[in-house]
Amino acid sequence: MKRVLLNNTDLYVSPLSIGTVNYGSSIDSKDAKAQLDRFVELGGNFIDTAHVYGDWVPGPRGRSEKVIGEWLKETGLRKDVVISTKGAHPDISDTSISRVNPEAIEKDLNESLERLNTDYTDLYFLHRDNPDVPVGEVLDALEEARIAGKIRYYGCSNWALSRIIEAIEYARKQNISGFVCNQLMWSLADVNYNGIEDKTLVLMDRDTYEYHKKTGLNAMAYTAAAKGYFSKLQRGELLSQKISSRYDIPSNKKIFDELVKTANQLNAEIIQVELAFLMHQDFPSIPIVSFSSMEQLEQAMKSCELKLDENTVNKLRSMKIYM
């Protein structure tokens, strides 16, 4: 499988990153490890997790990272994969209290490394932002961890464009590495923001897209398959309220028609075209995808080899009202 070199790093990653949000919770340890085995067999090497994943289930904390850590220890594949994790998310017990501060960053990072059975993480994200905290405080904490060898590169997730620009400017003035990647909600589907309960989530919009295009800032797209919205439409499945309120809008019906047409022309599944669309951008763009079955994983991985011509990508992009 081809590899993507993330700009301003030496990280060569698979075009698709496997999401592990449900590892250790709705996906048990055995099935999660089987997914990771198959992902690597098919050429994948980019694993995304977070300090908070699994904490919504009563019991032990850090379930996702712990499962991955067990798998890494059992397989000895640490040097063969790229690990991305995130910290400084509010505690699940009270998400109104921000934890974007140097102390929480250090605590979460150390706990993540212990859970993952590794001395370092390849890519570390701040999972949320707090605009009341000066960017210098959090970047200095991340840079300190980088110098200590605990992280190789760092980025942001769910940060507004204005704060990303502020952080990158600070890094430039201080001559430190700064953010190399932005992880945000993005898919081929348009999103009705009113249908999203968690307003701390940040979506790819037109200004942010143009900034990525201009600067070459790497992107990782979570909810990259729009919770299976287009595939469910194709199968005629009844949409849940959560999916319907977020995606069931007029612009997506038009995108769906074009998506089906394109998939038929390429003899591909629509999920493969959806993911390939994100991979075919003017800057490194990696979709993060979680799977509830091995069949879904194997189907999605075929998107890494699917070629979309420029006209197809531009046509699909032009149909989106919101980037």
C-alpha positions in Angstrom: 0.0 0.0 0.0 1.2 3.5 -0.8 2.2 5.8 2.1 1.5 9.4 2.6 4.3 11.6 4.0 2.7 14.1 6.4 4.1 17.6 5.7 6.8 18.9 8.1 7.3 15.4 9.6 9.0 12.2 8.7 5.9 10.2 9.3 4.8 8.0 6.4 1.3 6.9 7.1 -1.4 4.7 5.4 -4.0 6.8 3.5 -6.6 5.7 6.1 -6.3 5.7 9.9 -8.2 3.2 11.9 -10.4 4.8 14.6 -10.5 3.0 18.0 -13.1 5.1 19.8 -15.1 1.9 20.7 -12.2 -0.4 21.6 -12.7 -2.0 25.0 -16.3 -0.8 25.2 -18.8 -1.7 22.5 -16.0 -3.6 20.7 -14.3 -6.1 23.1 -10.6 -6.6 23.4 -10.5 -9.8 21.3 -12.4 -8.2 18.3 -10.4 -5.0 18.6 -7.1 -6.8 18.4 -8.4 -8.8 15.4 -9.3 -5.6 13.7 -5.8 -4.2 14.3 -4.2 -7.4 13.0 -6.3 -7.3 9.8 -5.7 -3.5 9.4 -1.9 -4.1 9.4 -2.2 -7.2 7.1 -4.0 -5.0 4.6 -1.2 -2.4 4.7 -2.5 0.0 7.3 -0.1 1.5 9.9 -1.9 4.6 11.3 -3.8 4.1 14.5 -5.8 6.9 16.2 -7.0 6.9 19.8 -7.5 9.2 22.7 -7.0 9.4 26.5 -10.8 9.7 27.0 -11.9 6.9 24.7 -14.1 4.4 26.6 -14.5 6.6 29.7 -18.2 6.8 29.2 -18.5 3.2 30.2 -18.5 2.6 34.0 -15.3 0.9 35.2 -11.7 1.3 34.3 -10.6 4.4 32.4 -8.6 4.5 29.1 -10.0 1.3 27.7 -9.1 2.0 24.1 -5.5 2.9 24.8 -5.1 -0.1 27.0 -6.4 -2.5 24.4 -3.9 -1.0 21.8 -1.1 -1.2 24.4 -1.8 -4.8 25.0 -1.8 -5.5 21.2 1.5 -3.6 20.8 3.1 -5.7 23.5 1.7 -8.9 22.2 2.7 -8.3 18.6 5.9 -6.3 18.9 4.7 -4.0 16.2 5.4 -0.6 17.9 8.0 0.5 15.4 5.9 -0.6 12.4 2.9 1.6 13.3 2.2 5.3 13.8 0.3 6.1 16.9 -1.9 9.2 17.2 -3.5 9.9 20.6 -5.2 12.9 22.2 -5.4 14.5 25.6 -6.7 17.5 27.6 -10.3 16.5 27.0 -12.8 17.5 29.8 -13.4 14.7 32.3 -16.5 12.8 31.3 -18.0 13.4 34.8 -18.2 17.1 34.0 -17.5 18.2 30.5 -18.1 21.8 31.3 -14.7 22.1 33.1 -11.9 22.7 30.7 -8.6 20.7 31.1 -6.6 22.6 28.5 -3.6 23.5 30.7 0.0 22.3 31.1 -0.7 20.2 34.2 -3.6 18.2 32.5 -1.6 17.8 29.3 1.4 16.3 31.2 -0.9 14.1 33.3 -2.9 12.8 30.3 0.2 12.2 28.1 2.0 10.2 30.8 -1.1 8.1 31.4 -1.5 7.6 27.7 2.1 6.4 27.3 1.7 4.0 30.2 -1.5 2.5 28.8 -0.1 2.3 25.3 3.0 0.4 26.5 5.3 2.9 24.7 7.8 5.6 25.6 6.6 8.0 22.9 3.6 8.8 20.7 4.2 9.7 17.1 1.5 12.4 17.0 -0.2 14.0 20.0 -3.3 16.2 19.8 -4.9 18.6 22.2 -8.4 17.1 22.1 -10.1 20.4 22.8 -9.3 24.1 23.2 -9.9 26.7 25.7 -9.6 30.2 24.2 -9.2 31.7 27.6 -5.8 30.0 27.9 -2.9 31.7 26.0 -1.7 29.5 23.2 1.9 30.0 24.4 1.1 28.1 27.7 -0.1 25.0 25.9 2.4 25.0 23.1 5.3 25.4 25.5 4.0 22.3 27.4 3.8 20.3 24.2 7.2 21.5 23.1 8.7 20.5 26.5 7.2 17.0 26.0 8.6 16.8 22.5 12.1 17.8 23.7 11.8 15.1 26.4 11.1 12.5 23.7 7.6 11.7 24.8 6.0 12.9 21.5 7.5 13.3 18.1 5.0 15.8 16.6 1.9 17.5 17.9 -1.3 19.0 16.6 -4.8 20.2 17.6 -8.3 18.8 17.4 -11.5 20.8 17.5 -9.7 24.2 17.5 -11.1 27.2 15.7 -9.2 28.4 12.7 -8.4 31.7 14.4 -6.7 29.9 17.3 -4.8 27.6 15.0 -3.4 30.6 13.2 -2.5 32.2 16.5 -0.7 29.0 17.6 1.2 28.7 14.4 2.3 32.3 14.6 3.4 31.8 18.2 5.5 28.8 17.2 7.1 30.7 14.3 8.1 33.6 16.6 9.4 31.2 19.2 11.2 29.0 16.6 9.5 25.8 17.9 7.9 23.1 15.9 4.3 23.9 16.5 1.2 22.2 15.2 1.7 19.9 12.2 -1.8 18.5 11.9 -5.4 19.5 12.5 -8.0 16.8 13.4 -11.6 17.9 12.8 -15.0 16.7 11.7 -15.0 16.3 7.9 -16.6 14.1 5.3 -18.2 14.2 1.9 -21.5 14.8 3.5 -22.6 18.3 4.5 -23.4 18.7 8.2 -26.4 20.5 9.8 -24.6 22.0 12.7 -27.8 22.4 14.6 -28.0 18.6 14.7 -24.8 18.3 16.7 -25.3 18.3 20.4 -21.6 18.8 21.3 -20.9 22.4 20.2 -17.2 22.0 21.1 -16.8 19.9 17.9 -15.2 21.8 15.1 -16.1 21.2 11.4 -14.2 21.7 8.3 -15.6 24.9 6.7 -14.6 26.8 3.6 -12.1 29.2 5.3 -10.4 26.3 7.1 -10.2 24.3 3.9 -8.6 27.2 2.1 -6.1 27.6 4.9 -5.1 24.0 4.7 -4.8 24.3 0.9 -2.7 27.5 1.2 -0.3 26.2 4.0 -0.2 22.5 3.4 -1.2 21.9 7.0 -2.0 18.2 7.4 -5.6 17.2 8.2 -7.2 14.1 9.8 -10.9 13.8 9.3 -13.0 12.2 12.0 -16.5 11.0 11.3 -15.1 10.6 7.8 -17.9 8.2 6.8 -20.7 10.5 8.1 -21.8 7.7 10.4 -22.7 5.6 7.4 -25.3 8.1 6.2 -24.9 7.6 2.4 -24.6 3.8 2.7 -27.8 3.7 4.8 -29.6 5.8 2.2 -28.5 3.4 -0.5 -29.8 0.4 1.5 -33.0 2.1 2.4 -32.4 1.8 6.1 -34.3 3.8 8.6 -32.1 6.6 9.9 -31.6 7.2 13.6 -32.6 10.5 14.9 -29.0 11.4 15.5 -27.9 10.7 12.0 -31.1 12.2 10.4 -30.7 15.5 12.4 -27.1 15.8 11.4 -27.1 14.7 7.8 -30.6 14.4 6.3 -30.6 17.8 4.5 -31.3 18.7 0.8 -27.7 19.2 -0.2 -26.8 15.7 0.8 -29.5 14.2 -1.4 -27.8 15.8 -4.4 -24.4 14.6 -3.3 -25.8 11.1 -2.8 -27.0 11.0 -6.4 -23.6 12.0 -7.7 -21.9 9.6 -5.3 -23.9 6.7 -6.5 -23.3 7.6 -10.2 -19.5 7.9 -9.5 -19.4 4.6 -7.6 -21.2 2.8 -10.5 -18.8 4.2 -13.0 -15.8 3.0 -11.0 -17.3 -0.3 -10.0 -16.8 0.6 -6.4 -18.8 0.8 -3.2 -20.0 4.3 -2.3 -18.1 4.2 1.0 -14.9 3.7 -1.0 -15.6 6.8 -3.1 -16.4 8.8 0.1 -13.1 8.0 1.7 -11.1 8.4 -1.5 -12.6 11.9 -1.9 -11.0 12.9 1.4 -7.7 11.3 0.3 -7.6 13.3 -3.0 -7.0 16.8 -1.7 -4.3 19.4 -2.3 -2.8 18.8 1.1 -2.2 15.5 3.1 -5.7 14.4 4.3 -6.3 11.2 6.2 -9.8 9.9 7.0 -10.2 8.2 10.4 -12.7 5.4 10.2 -14.1 3.1 12.9 -15.5 -0.3 12.1 -18.2 -2.5 13.8 -17.3 -5.5 11.6 -14.3 -7.0 9.7 -16.3 -6.7 6.5 -16.6 -3.0 6.9 -12.9 -2.7 7.5 -11.9 -4.7 4.4 -14.4 -2.8 2.2 -13.1 0.6 3.4 -9.4 -0.3 3.0 -10.0 -0.7 -0.7 -10.5 3.1 -0.9 -6.7 3.4 -0.4 -6.2 2.1 -3.9 -9.2 3.8 -5.6 -8.1 6.6 -8.0 -10.4 9.6 -8.5 -9.6 12.0 -11.3 -9.5 15.7 -10.7 -12.8 16.4 -12.4 -14.6 13.9 -10.2 -13.1 15.4 -7.0 -13.9 18.9 -8.1 -17.5 17.9 -9.0 -18.1 16.4 -5.6 -16.4 19.3 -3.8 -18.5 21.8 -5.8 -21.7 20.2 -4.6 -20.9 20.7 -0.9 -22.5 23.8 0.6 -20.4 23.5 3.7 -16.9 22.3 3.4 
